[in-house]
């Protein structure tokens, strides 16, 4: 009986500690047609690994900080893969998030990861949206195959202060 009580106390204490750790993050506004179920999210690493051997679209819900936000309309963001490379998240049906959203803001995404060939014109368009210099944009000269993600829902995380 003593062991059962000790175990219950430990479980209760652990849930309080984890609950307090998670309370520093508060879900903010949602965007898109799909309500994101944050309880089933995976890491960016798992998204990248899950797409490595696939040629089809793969459904995921993941959490990650925003690396870059479209400064023209808020219609895409980029996410760091964890190795210094990024992938672009485009928003289904061209919904947007506020352009004022800061890089580093945590977000949960739901949608589909896939491989796509990005034309030179589209790469230049994205570079312009990101506010890159003319010199950088002019260096883009070949199509590029890259991992992409089409989000049908996103929820931003607000850190409590």
C-alpha positions in Angstrom: 0.0 0.0 0.0 2.9 2.4 0.8 4.4 1.7 -2.6 1.1 2.6 -4.3 0.8 5.9 -2.4 4.4 6.7 -3.2 3.8 6.0 -6.9 0.7 8.1 -6.9 2.5 11.0 -5.3 5.3 10.8 -7.8 2.9 10.7 -10.7 1.0 13.7 -9.4 4.2 15.6 -8.7 5.4 14.9 -12.2 2.2 16.0 -13.8 2.3 19.3 -11.9 5.9 19.9 -12.9 5.2 19.2 -16.6 2.0 21.1 -16.4 3.9 24.2 -15.1 6.6 23.8 -17.8 4.0 23.7 -20.5 2.0 26.6 -19.0 4.7 29.0 -20.3 3.3 28.4 -23.8 -0.2 29.6 -24.6 -1.8 28.8 -27.9 -2.6 31.9 -29.9 -4.7 32.6 -32.9 -5.4 29.8 -35.5 -5.3 30.3 -39.2 -6.5 28.1 -42.1 -9.5 25.8 -42.6 -8.2 23.0 -40.3 -8.1 23.2 -36.5 -4.7 21.9 -35.6 -4.7 19.2 -32.9 -1.5 20.0 -31.1 -1.6 16.9 -29.0 -0.5 14.8 -31.9 2.4 16.9 -33.1 5.9 15.5 -34.1 9.2 17.2 -34.4 10.6 18.7 -37.6 13.3 16.0 -37.5 10.5 13.4 -37.8 8.8 15.2 -40.7 12.1 15.4 -42.6 12.9 11.7 -41.8 9.3 10.7 -42.7 9.6 12.2 -46.2 13.2 11.0 -47.0 12.1 7.8 -48.7 8.7 8.9 -49.9 7.6 10.3 -53.3 4.0 10.9 -52.3 2.5 13.6 -50.0 2.7 12.6 -46.3 0.3 14.0 -43.7 1.9 15.5 -40.5 1.2 17.8 -37.6 4.4 19.3 -36.3 5.7 22.1 -34.1 8.6 24.4 -35.0 9.8 28.0 -34.7 9.3 30.2 -37.8 12.7 30.9 -39.4 11.4 33.4 -42.0 8.0 34.9 -42.9 6.8 36.3 -46.2 7.1 40.0 -45.8 4.8 40.8 -48.7 1.7 39.1 -47.5 2.4 36.5 -44.8 1.5 33.7 -47.2 4.4 31.4 -46.5 7.0 30.7 -43.8 10.2 28.8 -43.8 11.2 26.2 -41.1 14.8 25.2 -40.1 15.3 21.5 -40.7 17.8 21.4 -37.9 20.9 21.2 -40.2 21.0 24.8 -41.3 18.7 24.2 -44.3 15.1 25.3 -44.4 11.9 24.2 -46.1 9.0 26.4 -47.1 5.5 26.0 -45.7 2.9 27.4 -48.1 -0.7 27.9 -46.9 -3.5 26.1 -48.7 -6.0 28.3 -50.4 -3.5 31.1 -49.8 -4.6 32.0 -46.3 -2.1 34.3 -44.5 -0.7 35.0 -41.1 0.2 38.5 -39.9 3.3 39.9 -41.6 4.4 41.3 -38.2 4.8 37.8 -36.9 8.4 37.5 -35.7 11.0 34.9 -36.7 11.4 32.5 -33.8 7.7 32.4 -33.0 6.7 28.8 -32.3 3.8 27.4 -34.3 2.0 24.1 -34.8 1.2 23.1 -38.4 -1.1 20.5 -40.0 -0.8 19.6 -43.6 1.2 17.6 -46.1 4.9 17.3 -46.8 6.0 16.6 -50.3 8.9 17.0 -52.8 8.6 19.8 -55.5 10.7 21.3 -58.2 10.9 25.0 -57.7 11.3 27.0 -60.9 13.8 29.8 -61.2 11.0 32.4 -61.4 9.3 31.0 -58.3 12.6 31.0 -56.4 13.2 34.6 -57.3 9.6 35.5 -56.3 10.2 33.9 -52.9 13.5 35.7 -52.5 11.8 39.0 -53.3 9.0 38.3 -50.8 11.7 37.6 -48.2 13.4 40.9 -48.8 16.6 39.5 -50.3 19.0 41.8 -52.2 19.0 42.1 -56.0 22.5 40.5 -56.1 21.2 37.5 -54.2 18.1 37.2 -56.4 20.2 37.5 -59.6 22.4 34.5 -58.5 19.3 32.2 -58.8 19.8 30.4 -62.1 18.5 26.8 -61.9 15.4 25.0 -60.8 15.7 23.2 -57.4 14.1 20.1 -56.0 13.2 20.7 -52.4 11.0 19.5 -49.5 7.9 21.6 -49.2 4.9 21.6 -46.9 1.3 22.7 -47.6 -0.4 23.7 -44.4 -4.1 23.7 -44.1 -4.0 24.9 -40.5 -1.5 26.7 -38.3 -1.7 27.9 -34.7 0.8 30.4 -33.3 2.2 30.0 -29.8 2.3 33.0 -27.5 4.8 32.9 -24.7 3.4 34.1 -21.4 5.3 36.9 -19.8 
